Amino acid sequence: MPKPLERPSFADRCRIVSPRELPARKDFDTPEGLATLVHAVAHIEYSAIDLALDAVYRFPQMPDAYRRDWLEVAADEIRHFGMLHEILETLGFAYGDLPVHQGLFDAAQHTAHSVLDRMAVIPRFYEATGLDVNPQIIRKLQTKQHYAPVKRVMEALDVIYEEEIVHVHKGDRWFKYLCAQKGLDEQETYFGILERYGLLKKHRPHINVNARKEAGFACEEILKLGAKQCE
């Protein structure tokens, strides 16, 4: 039977560096510049495959519906990675050509002892932050549509965005399930976990209110995360 991951599955394929050493993402209207962006997003999707499968095997005590949810997420992430890798190849690159970091894998390792923490940190923090960031990237790409491959990247990001809302909602569902099971206040528990992992200070100013509401976040939470308004 497969075992939970103890090292990233991409470790033999990619050069792992500190986030500070990653190449800057700019000049999206050149093959090299656009490939830097696509490679970074592809790496997130590849890492998400590891994390979804790890969530299944790491916590065997969870219900069958939980396992089905994260196997479905893994299948989506595989498809996302495939779309992005096809674009990379058209730009003359392949996954592994550029350095990567292992921040998501480290976050999974740090939450390996607790499925409650895992649901709060991975889908409800990191993937939800992706919902905040994705529209910002698309807006930047809109100014570069004179470069033909940019349209394909935007189309892929649109697909990923819609499906990641569903992934965050699945994490939200199981986070709330565990809180109810343990008799815990959802918001107090969530922000307590984020504070314990030092994540509250990492929130960006662009909070995607509509996407977070669709994924299960309450307005009170969204405002506390930094949104100016939520109705």
N, C-alpha and C positions, 0 to 999 in steps of 0.2 A: 504494500500500500504506500502511496506517495507520502512523504514526510514534510512538515513545515520547512520552509526555506531557512537555511542558516547563512547563506551568502547570496548575493544577487545573481539571478540566472544570466544577467548580461555581463558578469565580471570577466568572462573569458573572451568576450566579443568587443568590449569597449575599454577605453582608458578612463579610469575613474579619477577625478580630481576634485579639489575644493570648489565650491560654487564661485568663489572669487576668481578662479582661473579659467572660467568658461569664456569663450569668445563673445564679444558684444553682438547684440542683434540689431543690425542697421542695414541700410542700403537694400531694402527688400526688392528693389528693381534690378538686382544683379543675381546671377545663379548662386554665387557664393553667399551673398547676404541672405537671400531667401532660404537657401539650404540650411543656414545656421538656425533660422527660426523653425523650419520644418523638422530638423533633426531634434531640436529641443522639445518640441511638442510630441514627436514620435517617441522620444525617450520617456516622457511622462506616461504615454499610453502603454509602452512596453513595461514600465515599472508597475503600472496599474494591473497588468495581467498577473504579475507575481503576487501583488497584494490581494487581489480577489481570490486567487487560488489558496494563498496562505490563510485567508480568513475562513475558508472552508475546512482545511485540514488542521489548523491551529486550535479550533474550538469545536471538537466533536460533540460536545454536550448540547449544542444548539439544535433547534428543531429542523426537520427536513426542509421546511419552507425557507429557512435561512440559507441552507446550503444551495437550494435551487436559485435563490436570488443572486448569490455571489458567483455561481457558475454561469448564470446569464450575463452578469456583469463582465466576467472574464471573456466570454464569447464576443461581447460588444467591443471590449478593449482590443482583442485580437483583430477584429475587423477594422477598427480605427487605425491601429498600427499599420495594417496592410495598405489602407488608403494613402497614408502619409509616406510609407516607404516607396510606393509607386511614384509619387510625386518627387521624392528624393532622387530616384533613379533617372527621372526625366531631366533633372538638374545636374546629373553627372556625379551623384553621391550615393552612398549606401549607409545604412545604420551602422555605427561604429567608426565611421570616418572622422568624427569629431569627438572631443572629450565630453564626458558626462559626469554628473554628480550622483550620489546615492542617498539623497536626502529622504526620499519617500521610503526606501528600504530601511533606513535607520529609524524612521518614525514607526514603521511596522515592528521592528525589533524592540523598540522602547515600549510598545504596547502589547507585546507578546504574552504578558501575564494576565491580561484583562480584556475580555471581549467588549465590556462597557467602554473602556478607554479607547479601544480600537475603533469602535463605531463613532465615538466623539471626535477622535483625532483625524482619522483617514477620510471617511466620506463627509463628516459634518464640519470638518475644518478645511483640510487640504483640497478635497474635491469641490467643496462649496466655494472656496477661494478661487478655484478655476472658473466657476460661473461668473465671478466678478471680473476676472481678467480677460476672458475670451472676447467679450464685446469690445474691449479696449484695443485688442490686437486687430480685430476685424476693421475697426475704424481707421487704424493706421494703414492697413492694407488697401483700403478704399482709395487712398490717394496715389496708389501705385498700380492701378489697373491697366495702365498703358503697357505694362509688362505682362504678357499673356499668361504665364504660369500662376500669377497671383490669383486669378479667378478660381483656379482649381483648389488652391489652398483655402480660399474663403469658403468655397463650397464644402470642403472637408471639415473646416472648423464649425460651420453651421450644423452639420450632422452631429459632430461630437458634442456641441453645446446642448442640443435638444436631448440627446441620450444621456449626457452627464446629469441633467436635471433628474432623470429617473434614477440614476445611480445614487445621487445624494438623497433622494427620497427613500430609497431602500435602506440606506444607512440611518436615516432619521427614524424610519419605522422600527428598526431593531434597537436603536438607542432608547427609544421610548418604551419598547417592549421590556427591555432590561430594567429601566427605571421603575416601571410599574411592578415588575416582578420583585424588586428589592424595596419597594415603598419609598423611592427617592423622588424628590422634586426635580423635574426635568431641567429647568433653567438653572437652578442653583447648582445642580450636578454638572451640567455642561460647562458653565463658566468656571466652576471649581477645577475641572479637569484641564481646561485651557490654561488657567493660571498656573497649575502645577507643572505643566509642560512648557511654560514660558511662551505660549502662543498668542496671548491676548495682544501683546505689543506688535505682533507681526501683521495685523490686519491692515489692508490697504484702504485708502480713502474712498475708492469706488465700490460701494456695496450695491450689488444687483438685487434690488428689493423684490422685483417681480419673480425672478428666477428662484430666489431663496424662499419666497412664500409658496411658490408652486412645489418646491422640494420639501415643504413641511415646517419651515421656520415660522415662529410667531413674530408679530411685529415688535413686541417687547424685546425679543432677542435681537432682531435686526437693528433696532435703534441703539441697543447697547453695544453692538458691534461697530457702530459709527455712522449709520445712515442718518441723514438729516430729517427724513420723514418716511412714514410707512402707514398706509391706510388699508 
